[in-house]
């Protein structure tokens, strides 16, 4: 049994224990694998719609048309977005901060972009 177990990602309890290949929290009953990051990703990397690892400063392409509140046109599929910034714990799953020409500053989900 390992001495330095990570705290529970759900409730931050320090009383986690190993049960086979899983880590378990006795306070909230959350179970997870030790290799899973706190945000649920296996290696902590943010991946695009096809599985490529994204990094700060990358250029991505939007893979599906998106509706934008307050703009009747929206963002069309194929729009290139340059110089993205990755954020963890974004609002409602939005993990990319960027500026899109004609729209301004926006947040996107990594599941709707592809690395260019």
C-alpha positions in Angstrom: 0.0 0.0 0.0 1.3 3.4 -1.0 2.0 6.0 1.7 1.3 9.1 -0.4 -2.2 8.6 -1.8 -3.8 11.6 -3.5 -6.9 13.2 -1.9 -10.3 12.5 -3.3 -11.1 14.5 -6.5 -14.7 14.8 -5.5 -14.7 15.9 -1.8 -10.9 16.5 -1.2 -10.9 14.0 1.7 -7.4 12.9 2.7 -8.6 9.4 3.9 -8.4 7.6 0.5 -7.4 4.0 0.3 -6.5 1.4 -2.3 -8.9 -1.4 -3.3 -7.3 -3.5 -6.0 -6.6 -1.2 -8.9 -8.9 1.6 -7.7 -8.6 4.4 -5.1 -11.6 4.8 -2.9 -12.9 7.6 -0.7 -14.6 6.4 2.5 -16.4 9.7 3.0 -18.2 10.1 -0.4 -17.7 6.6 -1.8 -16.1 8.0 -5.0 -13.9 5.4 -6.9 -11.2 6.3 -9.4 -8.0 4.9 -11.0 -4.7 6.4 -9.8 -3.7 7.4 -13.3 -6.9 9.4 -13.8 -6.3 13.2 -13.3 -8.6 15.3 -11.2 -10.4 16.5 -14.3 -11.2 12.9 -15.5 -8.6 12.8 -18.2 -6.2 9.8 -18.2 -3.0 11.8 -18.6 -4.3 15.3 -17.8 -4.0 16.4 -21.4 -6.7 18.3 -23.2 -7.5 16.6 -26.5 -9.4 17.8 -29.6 -12.3 16.0 -31.3 -10.1 13.4 -33.0 -7.8 12.8 -30.0 -4.8 15.1 -30.7 -3.2 16.7 -27.6 -3.7 20.5 -27.6 -1.3 23.0 -26.2 -1.3 26.7 -25.5 -0.7 28.7 -28.7 -2.0 26.0 -31.1 -4.2 26.8 -34.1 -7.4 24.8 -34.3 -10.3 24.5 -36.7 -13.9 24.4 -35.6 -15.4 21.1 -36.8 -19.1 21.9 -36.5 -21.2 25.0 -36.8 -21.9 26.7 -33.5 -24.7 29.0 -32.4 -23.6 32.1 -30.7 -25.9 33.9 -28.4 -26.6 37.4 -29.7 -25.3 36.7 -33.1 -27.6 35.3 -35.8 -24.8 33.9 -38.0 -22.9 31.9 -35.5 -19.5 30.3 -36.1 -19.3 28.2 -39.2 -17.5 24.8 -39.4 -14.0 25.3 -40.8 -13.3 28.5 -39.0 -9.6 28.7 -37.9 -8.9 29.9 -34.4 -5.3 30.9 -33.8 -3.3 31.2 -30.5 -5.6 29.3 -28.2 -5.1 29.2 -24.4 -6.1 26.1 -22.4 -7.9 26.6 -19.1 -8.7 23.9 -16.6 -12.0 23.9 -14.8 -13.7 26.1 -17.4 -17.4 26.9 -17.2 -19.6 24.1 -18.3 -16.8 22.1 -20.0 -15.4 25.0 -22.0 -11.6 24.4 -21.7 -10.3 26.7 -24.5 -10.0 30.5 -24.3 -9.6 32.2 -27.7 -10.3 35.2 -29.9 -12.3 34.6 -33.0 -12.2 37.2 -35.8 -15.6 38.9 -36.0 -16.7 37.6 -32.6 -14.1 38.6 -30.1 -13.1 36.7 -27.0 -14.9 33.3 -26.5 -14.6 30.0 -24.8 -14.9 26.7 -26.7 -15.1 23.1 -25.8 -12.2 21.0 -27.0 -14.7 18.4 -28.4 -15.7 20.9 -31.2 -12.3 21.7 -32.5 -9.5 19.9 -34.4 -5.8 20.7 -34.3 -4.8 22.4 -37.6 
